[in-house]
Amino acid sequence: MNIYDTKSIYCSKCGKFIGEIDFDAVVILPKCGKCVDPIPEGDDKMSYLKSRYSNQQTENILVH
């Protein structure tokens, strides 16, 4: 494939470079990984994960 047969795509929300695709391809509203799954960074991440897993009503008990 020639480098001139590709076009660059950018995230529709933040404008971050995602990659290159064939020039003929059509992509509607491309999003980067961070915009698709916005998990908080740093200290907020632990409270987010704790609330997410504590809301699930599954009980897994390991007995030896």
C-alpha positions in Angstrom: 0.0 0.0 0.0 1.3 3.4 -0.9 1.3 6.1 1.8 -0.7 8.3 -0.5 -3.6 5.8 -0.5 -4.4 6.6 3.2 -5.9 9.4 5.1 -5.5 10.4 8.7 -8.5 10.3 11.1 -8.9 12.3 14.3 -11.3 12.0 17.2 -14.5 13.9 16.7 -14.7 15.0 20.3 -11.1 15.9 21.3 -9.3 16.1 18.0 -6.7 13.5 19.0 -5.0 11.7 16.1 -6.3 8.1 15.9 -4.5 6.6 12.9 -4.6 6.1 9.2 -7.2 4.3 7.1 -7.7 3.7 3.4 -8.6 6.8 1.4 -11.8 5.2 0.2 -13.0 4.2 3.7 -15.8 6.2 5.3 -15.8 6.6 9.1 -18.7 8.5 10.8 -17.8 10.2 14.1 -14.6 8.4 15.0 -13.7 8.5 18.7 -10.4 7.7 20.5 -10.3 5.2 23.3 -10.5 7.9 26.0 -13.6 9.5 24.6 -15.3 6.1 24.1 -14.8 4.9 27.7 -14.1 8.0 29.9 -12.8 6.5 33.2 -11.6 9.2 35.6 -7.8 9.5 36.2 -5.9 9.3 39.5 -7.7 9.6 42.8 -11.1 9.7 41.2 -10.5 6.4 39.6 -10.6 4.4 42.8 -13.9 5.9 44.0 -15.3 5.2 40.5 -14.3 1.5 40.5 -15.5 1.1 44.1 -18.9 2.5 43.3 -19.2 0.5 40.1 -18.4 -2.9 41.7 -20.4 -2.3 44.9 -23.5 -1.6 42.9 -23.4 -5.1 41.3 -25.5 -7.6 43.2 -23.3 -10.7 42.7 -22.0 -12.6 45.6 -18.9 -14.7 45.0 -17.8 -16.7 48.0 -14.6 -18.8 47.9 -14.6 -21.7 50.4 -11.6 -24.0 50.9 
